Amino acid sequence: MNEPGFETATILQALQLIHNPSTSNDERRQASEFLEQVKTSPNAAGNAFVLARDDAQLPLVRHFGLSILDHIIRHHLHELDHGQSDKLRKQVIDLGISVKETDPLFIRNKIAELWIDLAKRSWALDWFDLDQLLCGLWYQGHVQQDFVLTVLENLSDDTFVREDTTAILRGKDLNSALVEIFTSPADYSGGIKVGSVTQHVRSGQEGWLRRISECLNAYPSNSASEASEKATALRAMAALRSAFGWIMSSAVVSADCLSAVCNCLMKQDEDLLVATLDALLALYSRHNFDKPEMHALIYPLSQPSSIAILQQVYNWSIVDIDEIDSGKYTISKKISELVSLLSDNLILYNPPSHEELDLAPFLQFTIIIAQHQSLIVSIPAVHAWAKLLQLPRWRRSPIIGPCVAPLLNVVCSRMIQYDQVPESDETPEVRFVNEEIEIHHERTGFFMNYRRLCMTVIDWVCYTHLEQAIEFILVQVTARLNEIKQADAASDISSYRRISPLSLQADAQFAIVESAFKGFERWQNIPSNDPQSDDSGAADQQLGKHLRDRIKSWATELLENYQFRDPQVRQRMVKALVEISSRALQKDTAFALTVLDYILACFLPTLPDYPVYTDAVIDLHSYCTAELRRLAIYHADYFATFYEQLTSRFADLVNNVHVDAKVQTDLKAVLFLIVQRAHTDRRDQQQERLWTFLEPVQASWESKAVQDCLVDFDTYARSQHFHLVAPFMDSMNARAIEDWATVENNAAGVELQQQMVDAFYRLPLRESRVLLSLSTERLAPGSQEHKLIVELWMRLIGTMLFSVLRLTSYNHQLHDPASWPDIKPDQIPIIRRILRDRYWQSGISEGSMNEFHQKVKSSKASLEGFASSVRSRIRTNLEQCYSIIHTLGKLGEEFYSLEKLPAMLAESLLSSSSSLSPHHLSIMLAMLPKLIEDCPPHLRSHFLTPILTELLVRIDAKLTTEWANISQKKSEHHEGEDLKDEMRDDSVLRQTTYRAVNMVAAWVDQKREEQIIQKKAASVNGDGANFSNGAPTQSFHDFVLSNQSILERLLVFIVHALTYKDTKSCYNMVIAAQRIVPAFATPAAAAEQYAPVREYISDEMVRAAVMCIHDGYYAEYQQYYAQLIAIIWLYYGLPTVLPGPATGSGASAEITRPALTNTPRNVLAQLPGMTDAKLVNAANDLLKEGIAGKAKKLRAIILKLLDGVRGVRISELGKIDQTGGKGRILELYKRREGVAGMEGAGDGEMGAQQSRRIEHDGAQYAGIGELLK
């Protein structure tokens, strides 16, 4: 080593300075610069090889030498001539064949990494003896075997599992070569075409599947084997695990891999058992076995002898919650998942005969697993049963019968709503899940999914084994309800809790009954000509009658003998009875009347001395009216026969129980529903009676009192007493009180609260919303019923809608404290604090969610309770307004064609929304998608143009500003600062962003639009009108992209949204952008008219994508940004082959369209280190793939092009281990729709535009390079 830079002592000193935490920044920078000079010196490869090869050097120095070689292979191999490349390869090979046991493991692994990186670039290209070298090392000892297995495993992962840019660009040759060396010639002949010669890369006849299997077979049977042998066995299993994900099943069979792997199940070593199960999981996750492969791979592991071994291992692995052995617990989870996968594969075909395969032990084993105290272990087995029972050929098999009782025992015992159980609960089912799933909403999702699966099992068991299962369940539930009844009788109202073990147990029992009767309903609804059904003659009729009589008898006994005191239990019983009436006893009107009587008897009197109990009773009143509506829908014809008596009973109820105005409105709505839904030939009389409900609503909206208070914002705010809030808070000295919940509200505050409530009820908002919602629910557009309702509501829509829009605008304005009447500057912070909602958020808020709810409820009489009531007035007003606007869309064309409506909506609903917080903006956005989707196609231009334009402007301004504020706050952190408020704001902003992005992305999703159209067509009955009226309509996608006003704002929003710091939202925006790009590359869109659109996409969108690829935050999603860049460049910046006009023979000739713009290339050319040669190579690679190329290949081309930006190895950022077994079960089961990072608050509180200019003046692209420096 002649070069001074390669003095070992100097290199060692520099490395030590870098790794020493006490080194100054200046010294660390100088050391890094020195090592960078060493790395780029002319003879770096030769000197690095000497350093790495010299055993006398310290491992740190040797590793540095290896790192230099790694850098050369990854970044400069293509620059070397043939001689240099050959020399480098020989050096790397020499390092590999020289590995020995005394080398540190990280050195051996780094050398293996060099082999892997070199193989991905040149093996099967100009290097063909890799397999021969590996085979030569294989028989030398455990260290060499470990080295070989490391190379094979990681080469397999990079080629087939990870999205490795280099491996993807190699494509078929590398894939084929790897398949060849893993298999025998009998399974795959292989060979790489080099000119006219086929070059084989396999060494020997066995293939690595066979060699690795033989290695495992030779592993000692005792658990006290040498550490080196165990390490080799683990490496071998890991290599098989990787190969099992892609290798052909026939090769697995011929190499006898299954036997070798399963033999390791009998070796009681936790590490080896976990590795073995991971390999089996990889094999059986494939779901593409044909019948012979089923016999060779699935049946052997499902036979009784194999199940006995698995059960032995499983029994050994069972742990207690107080003494969790993590290794054993992991084995339990993996065995459960394995059994679930075996079941999934078995049910793809008909059940085997007993002689072919005895499945009884297998099915019994799944039930044993389902019984595990950990629901995480249990859920794959329960899911397996849920899927099996949904297949007729399996659920009717004789082997299922003996499993019914034990299976029902398991799922019925697990029907508790575990997500409602306090986190401090000591039951193992709760503790196991709480220990493993820390995020609250994910834990909730898991519990809900588990319960849903249990319900599915009960449903299908009762459908298939009808009489046996229903009788079993009724007996079990009756016994449990007797226990609940005794506990309820002994309960003390003074210590009442809304969520208690008693109410949860009652909920579980009623949920079991509902699931069972759902199965019975399914059985009753089988058409007589259904080939799956049994004989539908007298026997079935008799069975149906017998079961209905049995169910009615049970339900009648329930009504007569179980009078629960707990309002929550009563609530649950009411729901169950309505379910029975609407499902199992659909046509039994006498039973429906009995249920009606029971519901009316549930309007218990409140007990003011017990506030918690009283709140539960008030909730029960609201719940009962909702269930009355549901009952009335099913039995409207029958209830209409005693309509007058029912009206009288409702009036008596209001007078005797003194229910609030909300319940009175809901009872009136029940009567309205009965009149509307009852079948009658006297339409005029029906219409007249319905109008008697709506006429008072119209009169109320037109009244002088209401109209006077809506004259302007100031008058409205005063009429609702908002001008009195700030003076009251001043009188309480609120600004000096840190915790308002500690200060009791006084008489003046209580009086002001009541005044605000009374003022709210003087507006006919809620009554309008309830009647409108009920009257339009489940009505087919164009049907006679729908036409009648449209005619009625159009009589009062003028005054009502205008008033509702003004109310919406006024309540939006109330979110700006400075706009409140008589507000003083020093009072604005108090109002802003009042308007700040309270949330419980997992990982941010203190205590559990239930504790938070309890804390909120207990503060109702405090100053914080007063603030909450003020917030609720604004929130409730807006929710009612949003609901009315949303529901009016169901009136159809008559609503959407109103001439001035679009401008009014855009102004009152959207333009006024700038003062809304992200959370309240999210609530508003939730209302819009349905309103937008339901607009008739021929009215879109009229109705949607001003609305979508304004909407995009508002959400872009709000979200871009809020994300900028969040970034600013994060940059100003101080040590020890409490970040809970910032974390909360960040969480809320993510949810709002996600909702906005999903809404916008749906506009350009043509597949989703097709699904919506099909759903609407399916929901229209014989009387209904066709959605498109039979005429061809423009798709929503085309409407949005052809409307210049909307398109301009859409593109600006998408570009901004690509850079929001929320990866879920960004991913959806990338997909939306990819859907938009092709629309402006078609021959019809190639005109100059759309040139500005292409320029903006090619400039601003590519810039945004490049910046995100460069930003480490987006590391795991950068491949999608790269794909977007590739698509833009392909469609706009490169010549494209398009189908030409049809010839005389009817065929169409292809034509090559020149590039539409050079902007994508020009933007990329400004990146640091970018060269013309790189751009030319990337362009050629993209052209070779074409617009129909594989996504992985397209993004790999761009990622390779951008690999050197600021020295950041973009292709390596975000590379994660996708093969680990951890979390596999949880990731599948802990998700649920609608769950975000924020939970609803207990007090009911849930419920400056920065745009870039579009430049078309030919400006240069200087600046993007600066941004990356």
C-alpha positions, 0 to 999 in steps of 0.5 A: 500500500504505497498511497499515503491515504491508505496508512492503516493507522490513519484510517483506524484513527479516522474510524475511531473518531467517527465512532466515538460519541465524544468527538467534536463535530469538526473532528468528525467532519474532517475524519469523514472527509478523509475516509471519503477521499480514501473511498474514491482514490484511484486504486481504492479497490485494490487497497480495500481488498488488501485491508479486508483480506489481512487477518492481522488488521482490526475488524473495524479496519477490515470492515471499512475495506469491505465497505469500499468494495461494496461502494464500488460494486453498487455505484461504479461497477458499470464504469469498470472495463472488462479487466477491472471488473474481472479482477474485482470479482476475483477479489470478492470471490477470494474473500468468500472462499477464505472465510473462517471461524475466527472471522467475526460474524459481521465480517462474514456477513459483509463478505456474503453481502458483497457476493450477493451484490455482485451476483445481482449485477453480473451472475448469469450475465458474464459470471456463470460459476457462482453455483460451482463456487457455492457447492465447493464451499458447502462441504468444507464445514459449518462456517462455509455452510453458513456463508453459502446459506446467507448468500442463498437466502438474501439473494432469494429475498432480494430477487423475489421478496424485497423490491430490490432495484438491481434485482428488478432491473435484471429481470428474467435472467436472474430469476431463471438462474435462481430457480435453476440452482435451487431445483433439480434438472427433472423439475426445471431444466433451466439455462440462459441463452447466450447467443445461440448457446444455452449456458447452464448455471447449475452445479451438480444434479441435486439443487439447493432444495435437496442439499438444504433438506439433507443438511436439516436431516443430518441435524442432531436429534438432541437439543444439546447440539453444538452452537455451530450446528444449530446456527447452520440449521437455523440458516438452512431453515431461513433459506428454505423459508425464503425459497418456499415463497416462490419455488414451484411446489413440484420441486418442494415435493421432489426434494422431500423438503416437507419431511426435512422441515417437519422433522425439526418439529420434534426437536424441542428448541424454541429458536428452531421451532420458530424457524421451522414454523416460519418456513411452513407458513411461507409454504402454505401461504401460497394458496395455489396448490393443485390436487396432486400437490394437495395430496403431497403437501397439505394432506401429510401435515393434516393427517392424524399422526402429524396433528398429534405432533403439532398438538404436542408442540402446541401443548408444550408452548401454552403459557400463562398470562402471569408467566409469559415465555415469549418464545413459547408464546410465539410458537403458539401463535405460529401453530395457530396460523399454520393450522388456519392456513392448512384449513384454507387450503383444504377447503379449496376442494371437496372434503376428502373421504375418511379413507383418504384422510381422517380430518377429525383430529385436525378439526378438533385441534382447531377447536382446542386452539380456538380455546386458548386464553389469548385471543391472538392465538385463538383468532386464526382458528376461529377465522378458519371455522368461519370460512369453512362453514360458509362453504356448503360442501364443507358445512354439510359434511358429516365430519362437522356434526361432532364439532358443533357443541364444542365449537359453539361453547368456544365462540359463545363464551367469547362474545363479550365486547372486550373493547369496552372492558376496562384496561385494568381488567385482569381476565387473561383474554383482555391482558394478553391483547393489551400486552401485545397491541398497544395502540387503542384503536388497533386493539379495538379493531382486533376485539371487534374483528374477533367478535364478528368472527364469533357471530359468523360462526354462530350464524352458519352453525345455526343455519346448517345444524338448525334445531340442534344449534338453536336449542343448545343456544337457547338453553345456554343463554337462558341459564346465563340470563338467570344469573344476570337477572339475580345480579341485576336485582341485587345492584345498587343504583347509587353506584351505577355504572353505564359499562359494567360486567353485568351489562357486558354479559347481557350484551353478549347473551343477546348478541348470541341470540341475534346471531343464531336467529340470523342463521334461522332467518337465512334458512327461512329465506332459502328459495325452494328451488335452491339446489343447496336447500333440503326438501322444501316440503311438509317436513321443512314447513313443520320444522320451521313452524316448530322452531318459530313456536320455540323461539316465540315461547322463549321470547315471550318468557323473556318478556314476562319474566325478565324485567331488568333494572339496568337501563343498559341491559334494557336497551340491549333486550329491546334491540334483541326483541326487535331483531327477533321480530324482524328476523325469526318471527317476521310475519308474527304481528301479535308478537310485534305488538307485544314488543311494541308494548314492552318498548313503551314500558321501557320509558322509565322515569328519571331519578335526578338524585342519581345523575349517572343512572338518569343519563342512562335512562335518557339514553334508553328513551332515545334508543327506544324511539330508534327501535320503535322506528325500526319496528314500524318499518317492518310492521307498518301495515299492521301498526296502521290498523290501530294508528289512532290508539298508538297516537293516543298512547304516545301522547300519554307517554309524553304527559306521564313520563315528561320526556324531552323535546328530542324524544317527542320529535322522535315519537312523532317521526314514528307515526309519520313513518307508519303513515308513509310505509303502510301500503294503501290505495288511497294515495290522496289521503296518505299524502294529506295525512303526511302533510299534517306532519310537515305543515307545522315544520313549514310554518315554523321556518316561515315564522317571524320569530325564526326569520327575524333571528336569521337576518344577519350573523349578529342577530342570530348569535344574540338570539342564541345567547352567544354574546353572553358567554364571554361576560359570564366567563369573565365573571367567573375569572375563567382566564385565571383558572388552569383547570375549569373542571375543578370549578363548579358552575354557578346558577347564572351559568346553569341558567345561561345553558338552559337559555341556549338549549331553549333557543336551539329548540325554537329552531325547527332544525332537528324536526326537519332533519329527522322527518327528512331523513326517515321519509327518504330512507330506502326509497328507490329513486323514481318509485311512487313512494319517492315521487310522493315524498319529493312532492311534499318536501319541495313545497317547503324546500325554498324557505327551509333550505335558505334558512339552513344555509344561513344557519350553516354560514353563521355557525361556521363563523362562530368558530372564529372567536373574533366574530362573536358579538361584543367580544373584546380583544382580551376575551378572544383567548377564552372563547378560543379555549371554549371552542377547543374540543376534548378528545381521548387519543391513544398514546397521547391522553392520560388514562383509558378511554373509559376513564376519559369518558367518566371524567368528562361526564363527571365535569358536566356541572363544572365550568368545563361542562359549561364550555362543553355545552357552548361547543355542543350548541355550535356542533349540534347546529352544524350537524343538523344543517349538514344532515339536512343538506346531505339528505336533500340530495335524495330528492333527486333531480328536483333538488339538484336542478334548483337554479341558484342552489350551487352558488348558495351552497358554495358560498354558505357551506364552503366559502364560510368554512375557512375558520373551521378547525381541521376536525370540524372541517373533517365533519363537513367533508364527511357529508359531501361525497354522497351529495356529490355522487348522487348528482344526476350526470346531466346536471353535474356541470350546473351543480358541481362546477362551483361546488367542487371548485370552491371545495378544492380551493378551501381544502387546499388552503386549509390543509396546506396551511395547517401542515405548514403550521405543524412543521413550524411547530416541530422546528421550534421544539424546546427540551422538556416541552409538553408536546401533547397538544401538538401530537393531538393536532397532528393526529387530527390533521392526519385524519382530516387530510386522509378524508379529504384525499380519499374524497378527491381520489374517488373522483378519478377512480373509474372502477369505483364509479362503475361499482357505484353505478352498478349498486344504484342499478341493483337498488332500483326496483321495478318502479324506479327510474334508471340513474342515467335515464337510458342515455349514455353519460359522461363518467365522473372521471371525464367530467372532472378532467374536462372541466377547466375550472375544477381541473386547475384546482384539482392539480394544485391540490394533488401536487400539494397533497403529495408532500403532506407528511402523512404517508397513507394520504400521500399514497392515495394521491400518488395513485390518483395522479397516476390515473390522471396522467394518461388522460392528457396523452391520448390523441384527442388530448394531445392538442395544444389546448391541454399543453398547460396541463401537461406542463404543470404535471411534468414540472410541479408534480415531478418536482414534488415527487423528486422531493419526496423521494429525497425526503427520508420521511417517505422512504417506504413509499418512494417506489410509488413516487418513482413510478409516478415520475416514470409514468409522467415521463413515458406518457409526456416526455418520450415517444409513445406507440399508439394504435392508428386508424383502422386499415381496409382489412379492419386491422389498425396499424400502430403509429409512433407519437413524438414526445409531447414535452421535454419538461420531465427530462429537464426537471430531472437534469437539474438534480445534483450529479445528474448526467446526460448519459444517465438520463439517456439510459433511463429513457431507453430503459423506459422506452423498452418497457413501454407504458404497459411495462411492469410497475416494479420495473418502471419504478426500479428504473427511476430509483436507479436514476436517482440513486446518487441524489446528495449521496443518499442511497434512495433504493436502500432507504426504507428497505425493511425485512418483509419476511419476519413472522412478527405481527403477521396475525395482528396486521391481519386482524387489528384493522377495522374500517373507520378507525383512525387515531382519535376516539369520540369524546365523552361529552359529544364533542366529536361529532392563507392559501399557499399555492404554487404558480403554474408557469408556462413562460419557458423558465429554466428549472434552476432551483430544484438542485438548490432545494436538494443541497 
